[in-house]
Amino acid sequence: MEDVQMIDLQESPSRMATRGQRINYAELNNSSSIGFSANSSAQYGDTVETTGSDSIFRSPTASMRGRKRRPMHDDASSVSSWSVPKRGRPRGAGPVRGVRGGVGTRRALLGDQQGQALAEIDESGLFGAVKSGRNLEPTIDQWIEEYEQNPDAALVKLMQFFISCCGCKGTINAHMLSTMEYSDIIRRMTEDFDEDSGDYPLILTGSQWKKFRTNLHTMLHGWIDKCKSSLIFDQRMMDSVIQLLTGLADSQVRAFRHTATYAAMKISSALVDVALELVAVKNHNAKQLEAEKARLKQSSGTNEKLDVLIQKKNEIEERTDDVRQMLQYIFKSVFVHRYRDVLPDTRSICITELGNWMFIYPDHFLEDSYLKYIGWSLYDKVPDVRLKCISALLPLYEKPEVLVKLELFTNKFKDRLVSMVLDKDNEVAMKTCQLMTSIYRVFPSLLQLKDCVPIYELVYSNHRGLAVAAGEFLNTKVFQHTHRNRGQTAAGRSGMGDNAKLIQDLIQFFIEGECHDHATYLVDALIDTNPMIKDWQTMVDLLLSDEVESSESQLIEILVCSVRQSATGEPPVGRSVVKRGAPSSKESRVLVEDRNRLSEVLIPALPKLLQKFIADRDKVANLITLPLNFQLDMYMAGRLENHLTELMRVIDMVVEKHADEEMMNTVAEMITYFSTNTSVAQHTETYRLKLIDGLALQLRHTVQRCMNEDQWDEEDEAAMLAAFRKITAFASHIDLKKWDLWDVVLHVLNNHDDKAPRDVIDKSIWFLFMQLNWDLLRLVRDQEPNKTEAVKKLKKRRDQFLHDVNIILSEGASGVELAFQCLNDSLILFNEELKSHGPHLEPLIVRLDN
């Protein structure tokens, strides 16, 4: 049973031959609406509530997929039973062509030239040209020339071309075309088809077939284009092709069905181009008629030219009507059955071409009677088909002149589109978000809050494309970015202008969303589409004022995330992106420009921000990461040395006030980063030495005081832990050789069982391990003036460290993970590979006994 009711045909007591007949497209097109008869509503359920004008969107309840189609001869009968007079030249009896050898005695009547004929078709005919992709135009021209001289022989070759494109080994000859119905021909070709392999040109992926689909499209479009002036209107060629493709598209053989649908859709696309050209010619002719009529009113001249223009007008209208009727017939005979085919690619082909027709020929195709097929296909189980539906709709909402035709469709399928933003396929969800953005722009009152919330939440998606699409919707719906009309520099220098309000809205969205704790995902979703994310000047002004006092932490987090991503170009951890190679020159240039601009804004502001929030651990921990993204040359080039001095003073205050491990590591990393620039390093060297001197002195005094006490109280433990956290953070980034703290820390480790808490022991182990690393690194880099003495000293320290760690591991059953890790790393550090750096390092090698 068909998924849509076929058109009622005239009853005929006997089957009427269609050889040489013209299909009465007009009678067919007037017999029913597209794909539906007037009384076919009983076949469809009420899955979509419909009343009045939108009843056309009522969706079928029964799916074609998985159901057996009616026998082939029924479909052929629907094409061949028209009682219309014969038009065009009668078919002549051409040379008989056989099939491949070995098919059987039932093919004997077709002749003995099977192998040679098929070889000629494969290698030198239309099929060979499409297969190779070479000489397509000359081959088409040659076929047209042959058709003009011998239509029967040329049609045989054209029919054979379509059969060969299906992967069928059978051969068609003129005798078959003149004596057999298309249904009988297709049935005979089915017998010759090798269904065991399941392969046919349209789906093959080998080197010689990978461009077959594209070449077939090029050939069909070129063929129609070259025939558009006369041959497609000769009442024979197109009728034959359409009847063959209609029968093949209704076949139970997938190769026939798939290939014929593809060919029919591409032919329809070419015919749409022809129709558009005819429309343009018709409009030009109408202007000429008006001009000629106006001329005749002013003068009493002859009206011969007017008669010619009127005759031309009638001819254009007749041809336009012919093309439209062919399009309608192909649509009803192929599309309305195959858009629900069991093969997903067939469904995708139909939807893709329909979308193209709607876009380039909206006057004819952008109607609810066609839109409903896209709407129904939105529920397809295969993501690619759903993607094709969304891709077909996207460009339509960008055309203001056709929006009125989309209003009913949009209202009818809004709920489905909203649900598709959460599609399991990220590509479909992303395209749907883009579509919803376009819909909101043209129908702003259509979407309610409940429709928008799922899109808002997608800015935190782990798929970057989807998050960016949701971010663009957020820009359009929530952030009315009037600031886009202004230059970014102007916005930055104007203080708190339009962006201030938008940034406050952004903070409010981040807080109220309650979807995610990390602003970095929100920033990444908006950074490419909304300039306010890079308006660092306005963010700084807001922080230095009291306008965002209740949400300063969130604004600082957004500021830090924006700066980091603008300077590095790296998306957040966990957000999937398409892997790319090295950044392009344009991307690199943008990164450099952003880094210079953020440095220009934040270098003067950072000391003030740190000074204002110095008592707040979380705010300072975020702000202290900003200098890692600065362009350090800006300090000297912009004469900002005083801001560098001010920053180092504030950093000293931060280190004195806080003992947070993460913050201290960031400070140490920042000072190390400053040392990579010679000019900045010279300017900050004094502050760096003073800072580390203070930390080393603090550690010595704390250890001396605590070790002299019989029992540590909480204050002693806190002081010891704070001193170790600070010095250990710097030991991980800076060589502390000149401060000679090995013995001090080793003393704490040797007395671990008496007083020191576990955290202090862990910090001691880590400090000593890092000191071993620095000592060995200096030897490997030949930075020690007395290598022998340095090796001897390092060997002693190594043995002391391994001895104490071994004792800790033997005594402790828990809390010794760091000790075990450092022991393993030390054994790796002092392995046999040291000999490759020089024989003087051989005494340092640790050789484990059995």
N, C-alpha and C positions, 0 to 999 in steps of 0.2 A: 504494500500500500504506500502511496507517495506521501511525502510530508506536506505537500500542498496539492490541492485539487487541480487536475489538468483542465484545460479549456474544453467545453463541450463541442464536439465536432459533428458535422453533418453525417447522418446515417447513410450508408451506401451498401446496397445488396452485395456488391462485389468490390474487391480491392482495386483502386484506381492507380495506374502507374504514374509515377512522377517524373519519368524521363522527359526532360526538356520543359517541364512546367515551371511556372513562376509561383512562388509562395505568396498567397494573398495576405501580406503583413497587416494591411489596414483592417481587414475583417477580423483577423486574430486579435489585434490590439483593441478593437472596440468591443470584443465579446466579453471582456471582464476586466477587473482591476488587475494590477500587476501581481501575478502569482496567485490570485484568488478569484473564484467565481462569486457571483452576486449572492448565492445562497450557500456559501460554504462555511458559514460561521459555526455550524454545528460541529465541525471537526475540531474546533479549538476550545480549550477550556477557559476558565476565568482566573488564570494565574495572575493576571494584572487587571485590577478593577477598571473598567472603562465605561464611560458614558459620553454620549454626544460625539463631538468632533474627534476625540482622541481614541475612538474605538479601533482605529486602524492599528494601534500598537498592541492589540490583544495578541498574546503569544501562543503558539501552538503547544498542545500538551504532549503530543507524541513526537518523539525524535526519530529522524531518519536513520541515525547511526545504529548499526547492528540489526537493521531490519531488511528483509529481502525485498528488492524492488520487483515491480511487475515485469513480466517477460518482455524481451526486446521488441517483439513484433507489435506490441501495443503502442510503444512510443513511436515506432516507425509509421504505424498507421495514422497517428495523430499528425504526422508531418505530411503524409502522402495522400490523405483522403479529401483534399480540396477539389471541388468541381469548378475548376477555372479553365479558361481556354488556354491552349498552348501558345507560348510566346517565345520568340527567339529562334535560332537556327536549330533544326532537328539534329539529333546526335547521329553521327556516322559510325560505321563499323570500323574501328581501328585495328591495328595489329594485335593479335592475341598474345598475351603475356602469361607465362606460366609461373610456377612457384619453384622453390628450391627442390633439387632432386631428392628423392628418398621420402617424399611426403606420402606417396601411395598411389594406387591406380585411379583413385577417385579424382586426381588432378590431371589425368592424361589428356582430357579434352582441352586443357588450357595451353597445350603446346609443349615443345621440347627445349625451349630457350631459357629455362628458369635461371640457372646459375649465372649465365652471361648477363642477363637482364638485371638481376639484382646487384651484381658487381658494378654494373654501369650506374645504377641508382645510388649505390653507396659511395662510389668514388667520384663521379663526375656530375651528378644531378644536384637538385636542391638540397637533399639530405647530406650529401658529401660536403657541400659548401658550408652548411650550418655546423656540421660535425667538426670541420677543420677551422672554421672561422675566417677562411680566406675567400676572396673573390665573390663576396655576397652580392654586391651590386651588379657586377657583370652577369652573374648567374640569373639574377632576377630579370635583368634586361633581356637576356637570352630567352627566358621563359615567356616574357610578355610578347616578344617578337614571334615566338612559335605559336602563342595563343592567337595572335592576330591572323596568322596564316592557317593554322590547323587547330581550332579550339578543342576538338575531341582529344587529340593526342596530348595537347598541353594539359587538359583537365585530368587525364589519366596520370600524368606525371605528378600533378599537384595532389591528387588523391593518394598516390603512392607515397608521396613525401610525408603526409600526415600519418599514414599507416606505419611507415618506417620510423618516424619520430616516436611512436609508441613502443618501439622495440619488437615489432612483429616481423616475422620472417616471410609472411605471405606476400604475394604479388597481385596487384590489380591490373586488369587489362581493359581495353575499350569494349570488348564483347561483354564483360561483366557489367560495366557501367550502363550499357545500352539495353541489357536484358534482365538485370536483377535489381531488386529493391535494395536500398541501403541497409536495411535490417538483415537481408540475406548475405550481402557482402560482408558485413561486420561479423555475422555468425561464422562465415567461412574463415575470416581472418582470425577469429577466436580459436578455431581448430588448429591454426598454424602457430599460435602463440605458445611460447615455452613458459608456462606458468610455474614450473618447478623452481626456476632460479629466482623469480621475483624481481629481477633487475631490468631496468629499462633506462634509456638515455637521460630522462629528466632527473633521475635520482642517482645516477652513477657518479663517482667522485674521482675516477682515474684521471691521468694527465690529459688524455684526449677528450674527456667528457666534462671536465670541470667548468668549461665555459659554454657548454651546450645550451643551457637555459638562457643565458644572455644572448647568445648568437641567434637562438630561435626567436627571441623577442625582437632583435634587430632586423631579422629577415622579415618577419610578419609586418612590422611597422613600415619597413622600406617597401615591401610589396604593395601594401595598401596605399602608401604615399605616391608610388609611381602609377598606380591604377586609378587614382582619385578623379582624374579628369574625365574618364569615360568608362573604363572597363568595369568598375564596380556598379555601374548603372546599366550594364548590357543585359540584365534580366536573366543571366545564366551563371556566370562565374561565382558570384557571391551566393546564389541559391544553392549551388552544388556544394560549396564549402560549408555553408551553414547547416545543410541537411546532414552531411557526413559528420561534422563535429557534434551536432546535437545527438545523433545516434551513438557515437563513440562515448560521449559524456554520460549516456544512460546505460552503458555497458556494465556488466558485473565484473569485468576484468579491470583491476585497479589501474594497470598501465594505460589502458584506453581512456578510462574515466579521468585520470589525473592529467594526462597529456592533452586530451581534447579540451578539458576545462581551462588549462593554462593557455592553449592556443586561442580558444574562443574569447577569453577575457582580454588577451593582448590585441586580438583583432578588434574587439569592441573599443579598446582604448584608442587604437588608430582611427576607427570610425568617428570617435568623439572629436579627435583633432580635425577630421574632415568636416564634421558638422560645424565646428567653430569657425573654420575658414569660410564655409558657406554663409554663416551668420554675418561675418565681417563683410563678405561680398554683397550680401543682401542689404546691409546698412549703407554701404557705399552706393549701391544702385538706387536706394530710396532717396539719397541726397541728390543724385544726378536727376532723378525724376522730378523732384521738387524744383530744382534749378531750371530744368527744361520747361516745365509748366509755367514757371514765372517768366521765362524768356518769351514764350508764346503769347502770354497775356499782353506783353509790352509791344510785340511786333506781330505782324500778320504773315509770318513765315510758314514754311512747310513743317509738317509734324512727323516727317519720316524718322527722325532721330527718336522722337517720343515713342513711336511704334516699336522701334528696335529695343528701347529700354524696357518697355512693357513686356515685350516678348522675352527679354532676358530675365526680367523679374519672375515671370511665370516659370521659366526653366529653373531658376535658382530655387524657387519655392518647391517645385516638384522634386528636385534632387534632395533638398533639405528634408522633405517629408519621407523620401525613400530611405535616407540614412537613419532618420529617427525610428522608422518602422523596423529597419534591420536591428538597430540597437534594442528596441523593445522585444523583438522576437528572440534574440540571443539571451536577453535577460530572463525572459519567462521560460525559455526552453532549457537553459543551462544553469544560470545563476540560482534561480529559486529552488533548484534541486540540489545543486552542489555546494551551496553555502553551508549545508549541514552534512556534508559528506563524512564518511567514517575516517577518511585520511585528513589529519590536521592541516597538512600543507595545502590541500585543495581548498579547505575552508579559508586559510590565510590568503591564498591567491584571490579568491572572490572578494573578500573584505578589502584587501589592499587596492584592487582595481576600482571597486565601488567608491572608496575614499578619494581616489584620484579623479574619478568622473565628477564627483560632487564638488571638488575644489575648482576644477577647470571649466566645468559646464554646469554651474549651479542653477541656471534657469530651467534646465531640464531635469537634473538628477537630485537637486537638493529639495526634496519633497518628503513628507512624512511616509509616503508609500515606499520610499527607498530607505529612509533613515531607520525604519523599524528593523531592518535586517541587521544593521550594526547594533542597535539596541538589544536585540535578542542574542546576538553573538557575544555580548559582554558577559554572558553567563557560561561561556564555553569552558570546558574543563582543562583545556590546554593553554598554558600561559602565552604561547606565541600568538594564538588567535586573539586572545584578549588584548595583547600588545598591539596587534594590527588594528583592532577597533579603536583603541585610544589614539594611536598614531594617525588614523584616518580623521578623527574628530578634531584633533589639536589645531590644524591650520584653518579649519572652518570658523573657529571663534575669533580668528584674527582678521576676518573680513567683515567690516561694519555693515556693508550693504546686504549681507545675507542673514544677519542675526535674527531678524523677525521670523525667518523660517525655522530657526533652531529652538525657539522658545517652548513650543509644545513638547518637543523631544526632550529638552533639558528638564522640564518639570516632570515628565513621565519617568525618566531613568535617573533622576538625581540621587535617589537612595542607593541604587546600585553603584553609581560612580563614587559616592562617598565611602561605601564599604570597600571599594577597590583600592583605596589608599593604603589599606592594610593587607593587600594581596601578598600571598606567600612568595611570589616572584618579585624581587626587588626592582627589576626593570619596569614591570607593569605598574608597581606602586609609584615609582618615580614619575613615569609619564602621566599617571593619573593625577598626581599632585600638581604637575604643570598644567594639566587640563583644568583642574579645579581653580587654579589661579586665574586662568583665562576666563573661566565662567564667572568668577566673582567680579572681574573687571567689567564684564558686559551686563551681568545680571546681579548687581550687588545686594539686592533685597531677597534673593532666592535662598541663600545659605543662612541657616540659623546657627546659634552657638553650638548646639549639639553636633552639627555637621562639621564645624571647624575644629573642635577640640582634638579629634584623632589626628588631624594634620598638624596642629600645634606640637603635639607630643613627638612627632617624627623628627623634629630637629635634633633629638637625642639618639636617633637611630645609628647603628654601627655601620650602616652603608652610607658612604659620603654623598653619592649622587642623590639618594633619597632625602637625606638631611638637607642638602642644598636646595632641592626642589621645595621641601616644606618651608625652608627659610625664605624663599622667594614669596611663597603664599603669605607668610608672616609679615614680610615687608609690605605687601599689598593690602592686607586686611587690618593689621594692627599698627604698623609703623607707617603712617602716612608721610612718606619721605619727601616733603616739599624741599628739603635741603638738597635734593639731587640736582636741583636747578642751579646750585651754586658750586663754585669750585671748592675743592677740599682745603686749599690754602686759605682762601677767604674765610671759610668756616672756622678754621683753626685760629686765625688771627682776630676774629670778631669776638673772642671770649665765649661766653655762654650764649649762643644764639639758638637757632632752631634745634640743633642737635642735643642741647641740654635736656629739653623736654623728652626727646626720643630716647636718650640714654636712660633717663629716669623710668620711662615706660619699659625699656628693656630690662632694667633691674627688677621692676615690679613683676614682669613676666617670669623672670628667672625664679623669683621668690615664691610667687603664687602657684607656679606650675607644679611644684613639689614632685617633679618627675626624676630629677637627677641632682646629685650633689656637686657635680663638676661643671663649671662654666665653660671649660675648654671645648666641649661638644657643641654648645650653643654658639660660641664664638666662631668655630669652624664652619658651622652651617650658614653663617651670615657674612663672613669676612669677605667673600668674593662678590656679594650682591648689595651690601649696604655700607656705604662709606662711613657711617657713624661709628662702626667698629674700629676704624683707624683714626678717629678724631680724638687723639690722645690729649690734645690741649684742653678740650672741653672736659674730659674726664678728670684731668689734673685740677682744673678750676673748680669743679664740683667737689673734689676731695678737700681742697684747701678752704672751701666755703663750708657753711653749715647746712646746705640744702639737702644733703643726703645722709644726714647724721645717723639715721636708723639703719641705713643699708650700705655703710662704708665698706664693710668686709666684702660684700658681693661685688661692689664696683671695683675694688682693688683686684679681686680675682679676675674679673672680666678684663681689666686693664693689663694685668700680667699675662693672661692667656693671649690677648691680642698682640702684645709686644713680642712674645716668644714666637708665635706663628708667623708674624710679619717678618721677623728677622731670620728665621730658619726655613720657612716654607714647609715645615713638617706638620702633617695632621696629627690629631690626638692618638694616643696609644689605643689600639683596639678598634679604630675606625678603618674599615677596609677601603682601600683605594686601588685603582688600577696601577700596576707596577709600571714604572717608566724608567728610562735611562737617565742620563745626566740632564739637568735643567736646560731648557733652551736659552738662547742669548737674551730673549725678551724677559723670560722668567728671572734670570740672573740679574738683569738690569733693574727689574721691579724690586727684587729683594734688596739690592744695594740702595736704591732710592728710599725705600721704606725704612731701612736701617739708619740712613743718614737723617731722615726726618724725625724718627722717634728719638734719636740721640739728641737732636737739636732741641726737642721739646722737653725731654725728661732729665737731661744732665743738670739744668738749673733747678728743676723742680724736686728731684729725688731727695736732696738733703732736707728740704723743708718738709716733705712728706714723712720721712723717717723721724725727724724731730717731733712732728705733731703726734705720731702714733707710736712713739718709742716704748710706751708702757704696755702696748698690746702685742702679745707674742705672735698671734696668727697674722696680723696685718704686717708686722715687721718681717716675718718669715717670707711672706709673699713679695713685699717690696724689695727685699735685699737681693732677689734674683734678677731684678731689672738690669743692673750693670753688666751682666753676662751677655746681654744683647746689644750693648752700646758699640758704636763705631768709635774706637778709642782715639783715632786721629782727630776726631772732632774737638777733643779737649784742647789740643794745641792749635789746630787750624782755626778754631773759632774763638781763641783766646779765653777759654773757660777754665784756666788753671785754678782760679779762686774757688770755683765750684768743686773741683777735684779735692782741693785742700779741705773744704767744708765737709765733703762726703767722708773723707778719711777720719776727720774728727768725730763725726756722728757714728761711724763704724766702731771707733774705739769705745764710744759710749754704749753702743749696742752690745759689744762683747763684754763689757763690764757689768751690764745690767742683766743680761740673759745668759743662761747656761744650756740652752736647748741644743741637743746634738745635731739635729738637721740644720738649724740656723747657723751653728758654728761651722759645719761643713760647707755651707753656702758662702759664708764670709771667707773661709780659707780658699775656696775655689775662685771667688771674685778677686782676691789679692793675687792669686797665681795668674789669673787672666790678665790683670793689670801689668804683670811682669813680662808679658809677651810683647808689649809695645815699649820700645826703648825709651822714648820720651816720657811716657806715663810712668814707667818703672823708675826712672831717675827722680821724678817728682814725688813718688810715693815711697821710695826706699826708706827714708827716715821714719815715716809713720809705721811701715811694716816692721822694721827692727824694734822700734819702741813698743809696738803691740806685742810681739813675741817675747821681748825681754820681760814685759810685765806678766805674761802668762807663765813663763819659766820661773820667775821669781815667786809668783803666787803658788805654783806647784811645790817648790822647795820648802817654802815656809809652812804650807799646809801639811806636807808629809812630815817635816821635822816636829811640828807641834803635835800632830796626832800620834806619831810613833812614840813620843815621850809620855803619852798618857796610858794609864793601865787599861782603861775601858773607854770605847768611843760612844759618845751619845749621838742623838739624831743630828745635831748641828754639826758635829765632826764628820759624820758620814756624808751629809749634804755638801759640806765644804770640799771634802776630798773628791767626791764624785764630780762636782762642778769643775774643779781644777783639772781633773783627768779628762773630762769631756772636751774642754777647750783645747788643751794641749794635744790630745789625740787627733782632733779634727785637723789641726795644722800639720801634725806629723804625717798625715795621709797625703798632703799636697806639697809640703815644703821639707827640705832636708834640714833637720835641726842639729846637725853635727856640732856647730860652734857653741851651742848651749849645753852640750855634754850632760844629758839627763839620764843616761843609761843606768848609772849606779843608783840614782835616786829611785827610779822606777823598779829596778831589780830588787832593791831593798824591800819595797812594798810587796813584791811577789814572793820573796823568800819568807815573809811573815804572814802569808795569807791565812794560815790556820789559826792565828791568834785573834786578829782584830778586823782585818779588811773584809767588807761585804763582797758578795759575788760580783756586783756590777763594777766595783773598783778593780777586782782581779781581772775581769774580762778586758777592761780598758788598758790595764798594765800589759797583758799578753799582746794585745793588738799594737800598743806603742812599741814594744820591744821587737815584734815581728817587722813592723814598718821600718824600724831603725836598721835591722839586718838587711832589709831590701836596699835602703839608701847606701849603706856601707858597701855592699856588693856592687851596686850600680856604679859607684865612684871608681872601684877597681876595674870594672869592665870597660869603662870609658877613659881609663888612664888619667884620672883626675887626682890620683894620690901621688905626691912627690916621693914618698918612701914606700914602695910597694911591699917590700918584705915585712916591714913593721906593721903596715896596714893589714896584711894577710894574717899575721900572727895575732893581732888584736881582734880581728873579725872571727878567727877560729875560736878564740877564747870566749867571745860573746855568744857564738853559735852553740858551743858546748853548754854554757850556762843556761841558755834559753831552752835547749832540748832537755836538759836535766830537770829544770823546774816544771816544764810542761808535762814531762813524764810522771813526775810526782803528783801533780794535780790530777792527771788522768787515772792514776792508780788509786788515789784516795777518794775521788768523787764518783758517785753513781749517776748524778744528774747535774745539769747546769754546766757541763764541760764541752758543749758543742763547739764553741769558739776555739777552745784549746786544741781539740782534735783537728779542727780545720787548719789551724795555723801549723800544727805539727806536720800534717800531710803536705801543706804548701812549702814548708821548710825543707822537707826531704826532696821535693821536686826542685826547689831552688838550688840546692847544693848537690846536684846529681853529676853524672859523668860528662854531661855536656859542657861543664866549666872548662875542661881541658882544651876545648876549641877556642877559648879566649886567651889562652896562654898557659904555658907550663907552671907559671908562678901561682896559679889558682888551684893546682892539683891538691894541695894540703886541705883545701876547704871541702873537698868531696866527701859526702857521707856514704859509706858502704855498709849496708845492713848485713849482719851475719845471718846464718840460717835460723 
